[in-house]
Amino acid sequence: MIKLIASDIDGTLLKKGETSLNPHLFEQIRILKEKGIVFVAASGRQYANIRRLFDPVADDIYFIAENGSLCRRHEKTLLKGVIERNLALEIIREVQKKENVECMVSCEDAVYIESEDPAFCHELFDILQNEVVQVHNLAEDVLGDILKIALFVKDDPQETLNHFQQLFSSRIAVVTSGYEWVDFIAPSANKGTTLAALAESLNIDAQDCVAFGDQYNDVEMLQFVGTGYVMSNAAPGMAYYSAFVTDSVVDEIDDIISGLEI
């Protein structure tokens, strides 16, 4: 029996170039709530950004943000993962050596950048609509707990991913997230471990959970749940981690709801 549905956002609920969710999803979430089924928005995005996307139903769902480093509901932090500061500074300084890569450091209150690159700023301010603070130097001026470090890659995300995995994968997870991003996720924090902790707190068994994803930052979440779906345009190899492939999360939720009403 399905008791929880979790979905990634970029590339899953939102296709490339889309900036707003299908309004039908909000009605689905209301129906799921009436049926006692929990909905979880799970993304590499900032919490404030995800909450804004789901504004019509924001008080009806759970949020897993920053690729699992933060879990919130009703503006209350339930779980938080932090990157050890010396490791975070080492990563930031290595990123600062690399051309054509912009860096964003996520804390609980805002994301921090030092770049004034027009394309990067457009992505953060206009597309993602993040809460952004510009500083002179990320390695020196970010004082709060660091939940995630994200790289906006202008050229080849795979080359950037390979480079930083070779340097840091023994100490921290380095994964693709969306179409142009490479993320460093707090050790032991990912969408899967955070979803598992949330499900346990709600007394929901993994076999009663469904998840949707498209990128390698969704792997642990798909592995945790009883039923996993990857998108038909998912990253190469992602189908290995799920039982089903789909073109539309909304269509699949419609089918789930129809099954509940039989």
Disulfide bonds with the S-S distance in Angstrom:
none
